[in-house]
Every structure is written in C-alpha cells, then in structure tokens.
Amino acid sequence: MNKKISQKIVGYKVATEEQVQEAATKEAESNIIQMHEKVSRPEELAGSTYKIKTPMSDHALYLTINDIILNQGTDHELRRPFEVFINSKNMDHFQWIVALTRVLSAVFRKGGDCTFLVEEMKAVFDPQGGYFKPGGKFMPSLVAEIGWAIEDHLQKIGMLKAPEIPEHQQKIMDDKRAEFEGAAAPTGEVSDFPPTAEVCKKCSVKAVILMDGCMTCLNCGDSKCG
C-alpha cells in the first residue's frame, strides 16, 4: 500500500518492537465489537429452550433465549443473549408474556450488564401464593421461575458465575445430612432433602434443618451460625 506524504519530512524516529506491538494491540481492541442496540440481527442465531411447568396450569411454558456471537473466531469472542420468546397453549397470560419478552429482548440488545434482570424477576411474588417444584425448591411466582431459567442460561454462556460451595463446607453439609437422616423416622415420602426441612431464605429450597442447635441449609450451605 502506498501513502503519499504531502509535507516535508523534518525528522524521524524508529519505533521499538514494544511500541509496534502496543500499537497493534490498540488497533485490534478498537475493532472489537461490543453489544449495543445498533448491532444487526444475523440470519441465524443459536439458542436454548427451557420448559417451565407449574402446578398452576395444565400447560407448560417454553422459554427460548437466542444468543448472538460477537467477534467470532477471535480471542475476543463473546456470546450474549439477543432475544427472548415464550410460547404456551395457555392464553391467559398472553398479554403480559408478549410485553415481558419484548422488554427483555430490548434490554439484551441495549448491551451492557443485563444480569440485574435475574434478581429483579426472582424477587416478584404472586399475591395468590407461590408453589414448590419437584425437589423442594420454592418458586414465589411464574415470573420468578422465568428469572431462574434466565439465570441458568446466563451461567451457561459465562455472563454469570455459578455459586460454588467450598469443599470443606460441602463435607460438613453431607455429614450433617447423613446424621439427620439416620436419626429421623423413616417415611414413605421421596425427596432430595428431609421431609421436615424448612424453606431456605437464601436459595428458596426446602432444605433447612436444625442440627447442633443451628439452622443449616443442606442445599447452599447457608447457616444462622455463620
């Protein structure tokens, strides 16, 4: 490539190898595409579909989240949520489902940190009461369960980090669970946690038991004793 110099050369300086690499890095970073509202939708998007079945309805909801891949094939490749669809045979929720999917899709396409949506949705409570899912997990509302599904998806694509229980704490929880189940009277109820367990305020799972004078969750490890 030829470049015409229109002014007189009065001096020059030879760039070092570090300066050349730094300039190349800055140029590469300037070409990185970040998620924003002007990013056009590709012809094809990859996504995941989650089935949401509640005891409040005979028909399940199917939540589909499509992702866009930015800077594909480079070291700066990113996978970000782009749009949301919810489908169901139950037409009772049609209006608010359409509104919810459009708002969620708009927030995703806006770019930036969209993880706040998860906590906002999980904090929605149904005035008629929530419900328990198989395994003892309490859902305060249908919107909250959609929030849990979105959180699971964001963890899979790397936008959220799944909480991890330290190995020593997991061992203590397993020992307490074994001791509690050994002392409890056998029942015909099948559950992931003891049938007398209470709902954990932190993870919403019916897994809190009293051991050694301390209320401890066998699912997330939350303890009143610290």
CYANA upper distance limits for C-alpha pairs under 8 A (distance plus 0.5 A):
 15 ALA  CA     19 GLN  CA      6.51
 15 ALA  CA     20 VAL  CA      7.02
 16 THR  CA     20 VAL  CA      6.84
 17 GLU  CA     21 GLN  CA      6.75
 18 GLU  CA     22 GLU  CA      6.55
 19 GLN  CA     23 ALA  CA      6.57
 20 VAL  CA     24 ALA  CA      6.67
 21 GLN  CA     25 THR  CA      6.57
 22 GLU  CA     26 LYS  CA      6.72
 23 ALA  CA     27 GLU  CA      6.69
 24 ALA  CA     28 ALA  CA      6.66
 25 THR  CA     29 GLU  CA      6.62
 26 LYS  CA     30 SER  CA      6.65
 27 GLU  CA     31 ASN  CA      7.11
 28 ALA  CA     32 ILE  CA      7.25
 32 ILE  CA     71 ASN  CA      7.17
 32 ILE  CA     76 HIS  CA      7.63
 33 ILE  CA     70 LEU  CA      6.87
 33 ILE  CA     71 ASN  CA      6.80
 34 GLN  CA     70 LEU  CA      7.73
 34 GLN  CA    111 GLY  CA      8.10
 35 MET  CA     39 VAL  CA      7.28
 35 MET  CA     70 LEU  CA      8.20
 35 MET  CA     80 ARG  CA      8.09
 35 MET  CA    109 ARG  CA      7.36
 35 MET  CA    110 LYS  CA      7.59
 35 MET  CA    111 GLY  CA      5.14
 35 MET  CA    112 GLY  CA      7.53
 36 HIS  CA    109 ARG  CA      6.39
 36 HIS  CA    110 LYS  CA      5.42
 36 HIS  CA    111 GLY  CA      5.03
 36 HIS  CA    112 GLY  CA      8.09
 37 GLU  CA    109 ARG  CA      5.54
 37 GLU  CA    110 LYS  CA      5.05
 37 GLU  CA    111 GLY  CA      7.21
 39 VAL  CA    109 ARG  CA      8.28
 41 ARG  CA     68 ILE  CA      8.49
 42 PRO  CA     68 ILE  CA      8.36
 45 LEU  CA     66 ASN  CA      6.46
 45 LEU  CA     67 ASP  CA      6.51
 45 LEU  CA     68 ILE  CA      6.52
 46 ALA  CA     66 ASN  CA      6.08
 46 ALA  CA     67 ASP  CA      6.05
 46 ALA  CA     68 ILE  CA      7.57
 47 GLY  CA     64 THR  CA      7.32
 47 GLY  CA     65 ILE  CA      5.87
 47 GLY  CA     66 ASN  CA      4.44
 47 GLY  CA     67 ASP  CA      6.02
 48 SER  CA     64 THR  CA      6.12
 48 SER  CA     65 ILE  CA      6.06
 48 SER  CA     66 ASN  CA      7.10
 48 SER  CA    153 HIS  CA      8.43
 49 THR  CA     62 TYR  CA      6.92
 49 THR  CA     63 LEU  CA      5.89
 49 THR  CA     64 THR  CA      4.68
 49 THR  CA     65 ILE  CA      6.99
 50 TYR  CA     62 TYR  CA      6.11
 50 TYR  CA     63 LEU  CA      5.51
 50 TYR  CA     64 THR  CA      6.86
 50 TYR  CA    149 ALA  CA      7.48
 51 LYS  CA     60 ALA  CA      7.19
 51 LYS  CA     61 LEU  CA      6.43
 51 LYS  CA     62 TYR  CA      5.19
 51 LYS  CA     63 LEU  CA      6.90
 52 ILE  CA     60 ALA  CA      6.09
 52 ILE  CA     61 LEU  CA      5.49
 52 ILE  CA     62 TYR  CA      6.59
 52 ILE  CA     63 LEU  CA      7.87
 52 ILE  CA    145 GLU  CA      8.06
 52 ILE  CA    146 ILE  CA      8.14
 53 LYS  CA     57 SER  CA      8.22
 53 LYS  CA     59 HIS  CA      7.62
 53 LYS  CA     60 ALA  CA      5.01
 53 LYS  CA     61 LEU  CA      6.88
 54 THR  CA     58 ASP  CA      8.35
 54 THR  CA     60 ALA  CA      7.45
 54 THR  CA    131 TYR  CA      8.23
 54 THR  CA    133 LYS  CA      8.07
 54 THR  CA    142 LEU  CA      8.12
 55 PRO  CA    131 TYR  CA      7.77
 57 SER  CA     90 ASN  CA      8.28
 59 HIS  CA     88 SER  CA      7.28
 59 HIS  CA     89 LYS  CA      6.64
 59 HIS  CA     90 ASN  CA      6.50
 60 ALA  CA     88 SER  CA      6.74
 60 ALA  CA     89 LYS  CA      8.13
 60 ALA  CA     90 ASN  CA      8.45
 61 LEU  CA     86 ILE  CA      7.14
 61 LEU  CA     87 ASN  CA      6.28
 61 LEU  CA     88 SER  CA      5.32
 61 LEU  CA     89 LYS  CA      8.39
 62 TYR  CA     86 ILE  CA      6.04
 62 TYR  CA     87 ASN  CA      5.71
 62 TYR  CA     88 SER  CA      6.91
 63 LEU  CA     84 VAL  CA      7.77
 63 LEU  CA     85 PHE  CA      6.43
 63 LEU  CA     86 ILE  CA      5.10
 63 LEU  CA     87 ASN  CA      7.23
 63 LEU  CA    146 ILE  CA      8.17
 64 THR  CA     84 VAL  CA      6.23
 64 THR  CA     85 PHE  CA      5.58
 64 THR  CA     86 ILE  CA      6.74
 65 ILE  CA     81 PRO  CA      7.19
 65 ILE  CA     82 PHE  CA      7.96
 65 ILE  CA     83 GLU  CA      6.45
 65 ILE  CA     84 VAL  CA      5.19
 65 ILE  CA     85 PHE  CA      7.08
 66 ASN  CA     81 PRO  CA      6.47
 66 ASN  CA     82 PHE  CA      6.24
 66 ASN  CA     83 GLU  CA      5.90
 66 ASN  CA     84 VAL  CA      6.94
 67 ASP  CA     79 ARG  CA      6.80
 67 ASP  CA     80 ARG  CA      5.84
 67 ASP  CA     81 PRO  CA      4.74
 67 ASP  CA     82 PHE  CA      5.56
 67 ASP  CA     83 GLU  CA      7.61
 68 ILE  CA     79 ARG  CA      6.29
 68 ILE  CA     80 ARG  CA      5.99
 68 ILE  CA     81 PRO  CA      6.74
 68 ILE  CA     82 PHE  CA      6.32
 69 ILE  CA     77 GLU  CA      7.39
 69 ILE  CA     78 LEU  CA      6.13
 69 ILE  CA     79 ARG  CA      5.04
 69 ILE  CA     80 ARG  CA      6.99
 70 LEU  CA     76 HIS  CA      8.49
 70 LEU  CA     77 GLU  CA      6.10
 70 LEU  CA     78 LEU  CA      5.55
 70 LEU  CA     79 ARG  CA      6.82
 70 LEU  CA     80 ARG  CA      8.23
 71 ASN  CA     76 HIS  CA      6.49
 71 ASN  CA     77 GLU  CA      5.16
 71 ASN  CA     78 LEU  CA      7.11
 72 GLN  CA     76 HIS  CA      8.27
 72 GLN  CA     77 GLU  CA      5.56
 72 GLN  CA     78 LEU  CA      7.90
 73 GLY  CA     77 GLU  CA      6.95
 79 ARG  CA    157 ILE  CA      6.85
 80 ARG  CA    108 PHE  CA      8.40
 80 ARG  CA    157 ILE  CA      7.92
 80 ARG  CA    159 MET  CA      8.39
 81 PRO  CA    108 PHE  CA      6.42
 81 PRO  CA    109 ARG  CA      8.29
 82 PHE  CA    105 SER  CA      6.73
 82 PHE  CA    108 PHE  CA      5.89
 82 PHE  CA    109 ARG  CA      6.10
 83 GLU  CA    101 THR  CA      8.32
 83 GLU  CA    104 LEU  CA      7.80
 83 GLU  CA    105 SER  CA      4.88
 83 GLU  CA    106 ALA  CA      8.21
 83 GLU  CA    108 PHE  CA      7.26
 83 GLU  CA    109 ARG  CA      7.98
 84 VAL  CA    101 THR  CA      5.97
 84 VAL  CA    102 ARG  CA      8.05
 84 VAL  CA    104 LEU  CA      7.20
 84 VAL  CA    105 SER  CA      6.07
 85 PHE  CA    101 THR  CA      6.39
 86 ILE  CA     97 ILE  CA      7.36
 86 ILE  CA     98 VAL  CA      8.35
 86 ILE  CA    101 THR  CA      7.42
 90 ASN  CA     94 PHE  CA      8.17
 93 HIS  CA     97 ILE  CA      6.45
 94 PHE  CA     98 VAL  CA      6.70
 95 GLN  CA     99 ALA  CA      6.87
 96 TRP  CA    100 LEU  CA      6.40
 97 ILE  CA    101 THR  CA      6.64
 98 VAL  CA    102 ARG  CA      6.79
 99 ALA  CA    103 VAL  CA      6.72
100 LEU  CA    104 LEU  CA      6.57
101 THR  CA    105 SER  CA      6.50
102 ARG  CA    106 ALA  CA      6.60
103 VAL  CA    107 VAL  CA      6.76
104 LEU  CA    108 PHE  CA      6.72
105 SER  CA    109 ARG  CA      6.69
106 ALA  CA    110 LYS  CA      6.64
107 VAL  CA    111 GLY  CA      7.50
107 VAL  CA    114 CYS  CA      7.28
108 PHE  CA    114 CYS  CA      6.89
115 THR  CA    119 GLU  CA      8.29
115 THR  CA    151 GLU  CA      8.35
115 THR  CA    154 LEU  CA      8.27
115 THR  CA    159 MET  CA      8.03
115 THR  CA    160 LEU  CA      7.82
116 PHE  CA    120 GLU  CA      6.93
117 LEU  CA    121 MET  CA      6.57
117 LEU  CA    147 GLY  CA      7.92
118 VAL  CA    122 LYS  CA      6.61
118 VAL  CA    147 GLY  CA      5.51
118 VAL  CA    148 TRP  CA      7.38
118 VAL  CA    150 ILE  CA      7.14
118 VAL  CA    151 GLU  CA      6.29
119 GLU  CA    123 ALA  CA      6.65
119 GLU  CA    147 GLY  CA      7.82
120 GLU  CA    124 VAL  CA      7.52
120 GLU  CA    147 GLY  CA      8.43
121 MET  CA    143 VAL  CA      6.51
121 MET  CA    144 ALA  CA      5.58
121 MET  CA    146 ILE  CA      7.96
121 MET  CA    147 GLY  CA      5.49
122 LYS  CA    140 PRO  CA      8.40
122 LYS  CA    143 VAL  CA      7.58
122 LYS  CA    144 ALA  CA      4.47
122 LYS  CA    145 GLU  CA      7.40
122 LYS  CA    146 ILE  CA      8.45
122 LYS  CA    147 GLY  CA      5.78
122 LYS  CA    148 TRP  CA      7.09
123 ALA  CA    140 PRO  CA      8.40
123 ALA  CA    144 ALA  CA      6.99
124 VAL  CA    140 PRO  CA      7.44
124 VAL  CA    141 SER  CA      6.93
124 VAL  CA    143 VAL  CA      7.03
124 VAL  CA    144 ALA  CA      6.26
125 PHE  CA    129 GLY  CA      7.91
125 PHE  CA    130 GLY  CA      7.70
125 PHE  CA    140 PRO  CA      5.41
125 PHE  CA    141 SER  CA      5.72
125 PHE  CA    144 ALA  CA      7.91
126 ASP  CA    130 GLY  CA      6.60
126 ASP  CA    140 PRO  CA      6.59
126 ASP  CA    141 SER  CA      5.40
126 ASP  CA    142 LEU  CA      8.30
129 GLY  CA    140 PRO  CA      7.17
129 GLY  CA    141 SER  CA      7.86
130 GLY  CA    138 PHE  CA      7.68
130 GLY  CA    139 MET  CA      6.04
130 GLY  CA    140 PRO  CA      4.58
130 GLY  CA    141 SER  CA      5.68
131 TYR  CA    138 PHE  CA      6.33
131 TYR  CA    139 MET  CA      5.91
131 TYR  CA    140 PRO  CA      7.00
131 TYR  CA    141 SER  CA      7.93
132 PHE  CA    136 GLY  CA      6.30
132 PHE  CA    137 LYS  CA      6.00
132 PHE  CA    138 PHE  CA      4.90
132 PHE  CA    139 MET  CA      6.49
133 LYS  CA    137 LYS  CA      5.70
133 LYS  CA    138 PHE  CA      6.71
133 LYS  CA    139 MET  CA      7.63
135 GLY  CA    191 SER  CA      6.29
135 GLY  CA    192 ASP  CA      5.93
135 GLY  CA    193 PHE  CA      8.00
135 GLY  CA    205 VAL  CA      8.50
136 GLY  CA    191 SER  CA      7.80
136 GLY  CA    192 ASP  CA      7.92
136 GLY  CA    193 PHE  CA      8.08
136 GLY  CA    205 VAL  CA      6.04
136 GLY  CA    206 LYS  CA      5.34
136 GLY  CA    207 ALA  CA      7.93
137 LYS  CA    199 VAL  CA      8.47
137 LYS  CA    204 SER  CA      6.25
137 LYS  CA    205 VAL  CA      4.48
137 LYS  CA    206 LYS  CA      6.40
138 PHE  CA    199 VAL  CA      7.86
138 PHE  CA    204 SER  CA      5.66
138 PHE  CA    205 VAL  CA      6.20
138 PHE  CA    206 LYS  CA      7.59
139 MET  CA    144 ALA  CA      7.01
139 MET  CA    145 GLU  CA      6.68
139 MET  CA    204 SER  CA      7.72
140 PRO  CA    144 ALA  CA      6.86
140 PRO  CA    145 GLU  CA      8.45
141 SER  CA    145 GLU  CA      7.05
142 LEU  CA    146 ILE  CA      6.93
143 VAL  CA    147 GLY  CA      6.80
144 ALA  CA    148 TRP  CA      6.82
145 GLU  CA    149 ALA  CA      6.80
146 ILE  CA    150 ILE  CA      6.76
147 GLY  CA    151 GLU  CA      6.66
148 TRP  CA    152 ASP  CA      6.76
149 ALA  CA    153 HIS  CA      6.84
150 ILE  CA    154 LEU  CA      6.67
151 GLU  CA    155 GLN  CA      6.71
151 GLU  CA    160 LEU  CA      7.94
152 ASP  CA    156 LYS  CA      6.88
153 HIS  CA    157 ILE  CA      7.00
154 LEU  CA    158 GLY  CA      6.65
154 LEU  CA    159 MET  CA      5.65
154 LEU  CA    160 LEU  CA      6.00
155 GLN  CA    159 MET  CA      6.35
155 GLN  CA    160 LEU  CA      5.04
155 GLN  CA    161 LYS  CA      6.14
155 GLN  CA    162 ALA  CA      6.57
156 LYS  CA    160 LEU  CA      8.42
165 ILE  CA    169 GLN  CA      7.09
165 ILE  CA    170 GLN  CA      6.71
165 ILE  CA    220 CYS  CA      7.52
165 ILE  CA    221 GLY  CA      7.68
166 PRO  CA    170 GLN  CA      6.68
167 GLU  CA    171 LYS  CA      6.78
168 HIS  CA    172 ILE  CA      6.91
169 GLN  CA    173 MET  CA      6.73
169 GLN  CA    221 GLY  CA      7.54
170 GLN  CA    174 ASP  CA      6.67
170 GLN  CA    221 GLY  CA      7.88
171 LYS  CA    175 ASP  CA      6.66
172 ILE  CA    176 LYS  CA      6.64
173 MET  CA    177 ARG  CA      6.55
173 MET  CA    217 CYS  CA      8.48
173 MET  CA    218 LEU  CA      6.21
173 MET  CA    221 GLY  CA      7.30
174 ASP  CA    178 ALA  CA      6.65
174 ASP  CA    218 LEU  CA      8.11
175 ASP  CA    179 GLU  CA      6.65
176 LYS  CA    180 PHE  CA      6.48
176 LYS  CA    211 MET  CA      7.55
177 ARG  CA    181 GLU  CA      6.53
177 ARG  CA    218 LEU  CA      7.39
178 ALA  CA    182 GLY  CA      6.51
179 GLU  CA    183 ALA  CA      6.81
180 PHE  CA    184 ALA  CA      6.59
180 PHE  CA    211 MET  CA      7.98
181 GLU  CA    185 ALA  CA      8.42
181 GLU  CA    194 PRO  CA      7.27
189 GLU  CA    195 PRO  CA      7.61
191 SER  CA    195 PRO  CA      7.37
193 PHE  CA    197 ALA  CA      7.47
193 PHE  CA    206 LYS  CA      7.78
193 PHE  CA    207 ALA  CA      6.17
193 PHE  CA    218 LEU  CA      8.10
194 PRO  CA    207 ALA  CA      7.57
196 THR  CA    209 ILE  CA      8.05
197 ALA  CA    206 LYS  CA      6.20
197 ALA  CA    207 ALA  CA      5.53
197 ALA  CA    208 VAL  CA      5.53
197 ALA  CA    209 ILE  CA      5.66
198 GLU  CA    206 LYS  CA      5.47
198 GLU  CA    207 ALA  CA      6.29
198 GLU  CA    208 VAL  CA      5.32
198 GLU  CA    209 ILE  CA      7.10
199 VAL  CA    204 SER  CA      6.31
199 VAL  CA    205 VAL  CA      5.86
199 VAL  CA    206 LYS  CA      4.42
199 VAL  CA    207 ALA  CA      6.55
199 VAL  CA    208 VAL  CA      6.57
200 CYS  CA    204 SER  CA      5.43
200 CYS  CA    205 VAL  CA      5.91
200 CYS  CA    206 LYS  CA      6.52
200 CYS  CA    207 ALA  CA      6.86
200 CYS  CA    208 VAL  CA      6.20
200 CYS  CA    217 CYS  CA      6.85
202 LYS  CA    220 CYS  CA      8.42
202 LYS  CA    222 ASP  CA      7.69
203 CYS  CA    219 ASN  CA      8.25
203 CYS  CA    220 CYS  CA      7.14
205 VAL  CA    219 ASN  CA      7.59
207 ALA  CA    217 CYS  CA      5.81
207 ALA  CA    218 LEU  CA      5.86
207 ALA  CA    219 ASN  CA      6.55
208 VAL  CA    215 MET  CA      6.77
208 VAL  CA    216 THR  CA      5.78
208 VAL  CA    217 CYS  CA      4.59
208 VAL  CA    218 LEU  CA      6.70
209 ILE  CA    215 MET  CA      6.05
209 ILE  CA    216 THR  CA      6.06
209 ILE  CA    217 CYS  CA      6.92
209 ILE  CA    218 LEU  CA      8.02
210 LEU  CA    214 CYS  CA      5.92
210 LEU  CA    215 MET  CA      5.03
210 LEU  CA    216 THR  CA      6.88
211 MET  CA    215 MET  CA      6.98
211 MET  CA    216 THR  CA      7.63
214 CYS  CA    223 SER  CA      7.56
214 CYS  CA    224 LYS  CA      6.75
214 CYS  CA    225 CYS  CA      6.60
215 MET  CA    223 SER  CA      6.35
215 MET  CA    224 LYS  CA      6.19
215 MET  CA    225 CYS  CA      8.08
216 THR  CA    221 GLY  CA      6.95
216 THR  CA    222 ASP  CA      6.38
216 THR  CA    223 SER  CA      4.94
216 THR  CA    224 LYS  CA      7.22
217 CYS  CA    221 GLY  CA      5.48
217 CYS  CA    222 ASP  CA      5.76
217 CYS  CA    223 SER  CA      6.89
218 LEU  CA    222 ASP  CA      8.49
222 ASP  CA    226 GLY  CA      8.18
